[in-house]
Structure formats: structure tokens, C-alpha cells
């Protein structure tokens, strides 16, 4: 079947969230900066992306707030930016 792609169709819920209207309808707890509805952290992928974006464009206060919010919601994500140490065998 040349020319056809195998794509996964996102769920309707996720597709709605990826629009301006959908983001406005999301709960403020889904964002690291809830008053401004910035830096979405409703899942681990968005939390990692929020850390990357705030590192590029955020103020020092925003960086601290986003890191704190991500660390609280996702303790398994490394928020310091340093690579995790692994044990040698």
C-alpha cells in the first residue's frame, strides 16, 4: 500500500486539549503556572516539555516554580537538569 501512512488517531479528549479552546477548558492544576495557564503538566511528556521550555524562555522565578510543580506531580522526573547517576556493576 504505497502512499498510505500508518498513524494513530489521538483520542478525542487529547485532540480537544491541543486547541486554544481546549486548553482554556482545562483545569488550572494541569499547568505549572495556573494563573497564567502556562507550562502544561497534565502528563509526563508535557511536564518534560515544560521543563525544557521554561529553561529556554522563563525567568528564574518561573523556572523555580515549574521545577517545584513537576517534582511534586512527577517525582520520577529529574528536574535538576543533571543526568542521573547510574551504579557500575
C-alpha positions in Angstrom: 0.0 0.0 0.0 2.2 2.7 -1.2 1.5 6.2 -0.1 -0.6 5.3 2.9 0.7 6.1 6.4 0.0 4.2 9.5 -0.9 6.8 12.0 -2.5 6.6 15.4 -5.5 8.7 15.8 -5.4 10.6 19.1 -8.3 10.3 21.4 -11.0 12.9 21.2 -10.1 14.2 24.6 -6.5 14.7 23.8 -7.3 16.3 20.4 -9.6 18.8 22.1 -6.9 19.7 24.7 -4.4 20.6 21.9 -6.5 23.6 20.8 -6.8 27.0 22.3 -10.3 26.4 23.4 -9.4 23.0 24.8 -6.6 24.5 26.9 -8.8 27.2 28.2 -11.3 24.5 29.4 -8.5 22.5 31.2 -8.3 22.7 35.0 -5.7 25.2 36.3 -4.0 22.3 38.1 -2.9 21.0 34.7 -0.4 23.9 34.4 2.7 24.7 36.4 1.7 28.4 36.3 -2.0 28.1 36.8 -2.9 31.8 36.9 -1.4 32.3 33.5 -2.2 28.8 32.3 1.4 28.3 31.1 3.6 25.2 31.0 1.2 22.4 30.8 2.0 19.4 33.1 -1.1 17.2 32.8 1.1 14.2 31.8 4.8 13.3 32.0 5.6 14.2 28.4 4.1 17.7 28.8 5.9 18.0 32.1 9.3 17.3 30.5 8.5 19.7 27.7 7.5 22.4 30.3 10.9 22.0 31.9 12.7 22.4 28.6 10.6 25.5 27.6 11.0 27.3 30.9 14.7 26.7 30.7 14.7 28.5 27.4 12.3 31.3 28.0 11.4 31.5 31.7 12.5 33.9 34.4 14.4 32.5 37.4 11.2 32.7 39.4 9.2 30.8 36.7 12.0 28.2 36.5 11.8 27.5 40.2 8.0 27.3 40.2 7.9 24.9 37.2 10.6 22.7 38.7 8.7 22.5 42.0 5.4 21.7 40.4 6.9 19.0 38.1 8.8 17.5 41.1 5.7 17.4 43.2 3.5 15.8 40.5 6.1 13.5 38.9 8.8 12.5 41.4 10.4 10.2 38.9 11.3 13.1 36.5 14.8 14.6 37.1 14.1 18.4 37.5 17.7 19.5 38.2 18.9 19.1 34.6 21.8 17.0 35.7 22.0 13.4 34.3 21.1 10.7 36.8 24.0 8.8 38.2 24.0 5.1 37.5 25.7 2.4 39.5 28.6 0.5 38.0 28.3 -3.3 38.0 
